[in-house]
Amino acid sequence: MTTLVLEPTNDSDLHLLLSLAQRLGVKATTTPPVTAISEEERRQRFLALVGSWQSNESGDEINKMLMESRHFRDRDIEL
């Protein structure tokens, strides 16, 4: 099997190539084009995915609460 990759620059050429492949009985598969996104768009997408924490406590106060709520105990484990 041989794979031929064609990268048409517009939709018209793409449809022409797909039509030709169909006429010839050749399997043709299309994939969405890979588009480059700007750093700002990347940042906006990232911020849309991550959550946020809203609290009346400061970051230091939350950190202190987390540290104080940890429980450490001796573990009787043989390695």
C-alpha positions in Angstrom: 0.0 0.0 0.0 1.3 3.5 -0.9 0.1 6.6 0.9 0.0 9.9 -1.0 -0.4 13.1 1.0 -1.9 16.1 -0.9 -2.3 19.5 0.8 -4.7 21.6 -1.3 -4.7 25.3 -0.5 -8.4 25.8 -0.8 -11.7 24.0 -0.6 -12.2 24.0 -4.4 -9.0 22.1 -5.0 -9.9 19.7 -2.1 -13.3 18.9 -3.6 -11.7 18.4 -7.0 -9.1 15.9 -5.6 -11.8 14.0 -3.7 -13.9 13.8 -6.8 -11.0 12.5 -8.8 -10.2 9.9 -6.2 -13.8 8.8 -6.2 -13.8 8.5 -10.0 -10.6 6.4 -9.9 -12.0 4.2 -7.1 -9.2 5.2 -4.8 -9.8 5.4 -1.1 -9.5 9.1 0.0 -9.4 10.2 3.6 -9.5 13.8 4.8 -8.3 15.2 8.1 -8.9 18.6 9.5 -6.2 21.1 8.9 -3.8 21.8 11.7 -4.0 25.4 12.6 -1.5 27.4 14.7 -3.0 29.4 17.5 -1.5 32.5 19.0 -0.1 32.6 22.5 -3.0 34.7 23.6 -5.5 32.2 22.2 -3.6 29.4 23.9 -3.7 31.3 27.2 -7.5 32.0 26.8 -8.1 28.3 26.2 -6.0 27.3 29.2 -7.9 29.7 31.4 -11.2 28.4 30.2 -10.2 24.8 31.2 -8.7 25.4 34.7 -10.8 26.0 37.7 -10.6 28.8 40.3 -10.9 28.9 44.0 -12.8 31.7 45.6 -12.3 32.2 49.3 -12.2 34.9 51.9 -8.9 33.4 53.2 -5.6 34.5 51.8 -3.3 32.0 50.1 -1.1 31.9 53.2 -4.2 31.2 55.4 -5.3 28.3 53.2 -1.8 26.9 53.1 -1.7 27.0 56.9 -5.1 25.3 57.2 -3.9 22.5 54.9 -0.7 22.0 56.8 -2.5 21.9 60.1 -5.1 19.4 58.8 -2.5 16.8 57.8 -2.2 13.8 60.0 1.1 12.0 60.3 1.5 8.7 62.2 4.1 6.1 62.5 3.6 3.3 60.0 4.6 -0.2 60.9 5.7 -1.3 57.4 8.6 -3.5 56.6 10.3 -2.9 53.3 
